[in-house]
């Protein structure tokens, strides 16, 4: 089942779309998680979200952070800067860049995505591939949030 979850960073409303393995949504294959910045925008994913909402599919409220003080999402650039500080960016970046042909949604989320969501399947997949536990991921999100506040 496709998962839809609202995010409201700042004054914007976004919908995170989680597509399970073996399913497609808006022309995008799973498994992946993407964020629609504005459900009124053009494009197949936004159109599919609008149709799902019209058909009565429920949208869950944004998930609470794993631990108090851990942001539910951070700007992707800040997440990548925090990973660089943690010494794992180069390995993760090389892995994802090699996925351009085999997993375009992951490639484009990493290279062009606006936000990294703490509870997304994308983050869970990266964490498992690079042996990062919840505490490590939480620390990266806290560091990314601090980077965004200082540099953003």
N, C-alpha and C positions, 0 to 999 in steps of 0.2 A: 504494500500500500504506500502511495506517495505521501510523504509527510510535509505539511505546511506549518510554519511557525512564524508568528509576528516578531519583528525586532523593531524597536523604536529608539535608535541612537540619536541623541540630540533632538531635533524637531522633525525628523523624517520617519516615515513608516516603511518598513521593508518586510518582505516575506522570504524566509529561508525555505528552499525546496529541497527535500531529501528524496532521492530516487534510489530505490533498492536495486540490487543486482538482478539483472534479467528483465527489468521493466524500463520503459521509456516514458518521457513526459515532455511535451512540447518539442519533440524531435531529439531530445537529449537522452542518451542511454545511461543506465545506472551501472555500477553504484557511484553516486556522486552527490554532493551537496552544493547548491548554488544559491545566491541571494538575488532576488529581484528588487532593485532599488525603488521602483515605483510601478505598481500594478497597472497604471495607466499608460506606461511607455509602450512603444512599438516593439515587436520582436516575438518570436514563437514561445519563449518561456513565459513572458508576461501574459501573452494571450492565453496560454494554457492555464495559468494561475487564475485569470479572470473567469475562464470557463468552469474550472473546478469550484470556484466560489459560487458561481451562478447555479451550479448543479447541487449545491448544498454541502460540499465537502467542508468539514470543520477545519479551522485554523487554530492551532494551539497557541497559548500565550508563550512568550519567550521563556526559555528555560532559565532557572536561577543558576548563578555560578556554582561550581562544585564546592567552593569554600567561600565564606564571607570575604569580601575584598578582592575577589578574582573577577575581572570583567567578563561579561558574557561574549563580547566581541571587541576586537581592536582593529585599527587600520592595518591592512596587509603589509604596507611598507614598514610599519612599526614592528609587526611580528617578525618580519624578515631581519630587521636590525637587531632585535632581541636574540634571534637565533644566531646571528653573526657574533654577538657578544658572548653567547653561550658556547661558541666554537663548533656548532653543528650545521651552520648555514651552507657551507660549501658542499658537504655531502648530500644534504637534502636538495639543494638547488640542482646539482648534477643529476640526481635521480629523477627529479621532476622534469627537467629539460629533456631527458631521454624519453619521456612519455608523450611527446607532442603527437606522434602518429598513433600510438596505442591507446592513449587515454586523453583525448583533447580537453574534456571538461576539467580534469585535474590540472593539466598544463595551463589552460587559460585562467583558471581560478588563481593559480600561483603567480602567473605573469601579469595578469590584468585585473585581478579581483580587487575590490575596494576594501573588503573586510575579511577577517578570519574569525569564525564563530567557535567559541570554546566547545560547545556540545555537538559540533558538526561531525558527520561521517568522515569528511576530508581530514580533519585534525586527528580523529581516532585512528584513521589509516596511517597517517604519517607517524603518529606516536608508536604504533605497533611495529612499523617497518624499521624504526630507528631506536627501539628499546627505550622509549621515554615513558615513564610512569606518570600517573596523575599529578603528583607533586612537581615533577619536572615541567609538565605542560602548564600547570598553574603558575609556576615561577616565570615561565616565558611570557604568559599573558600579563602578569603583573608588571614585568619589566617593559613589555611592549606598551602598556598603558602609560607608564612613567615616561617612556621615550616620546610618545605621542603628545603628552602634556607639555613637555619641555620644547620639543622641536616643531610641533604641529601648530 
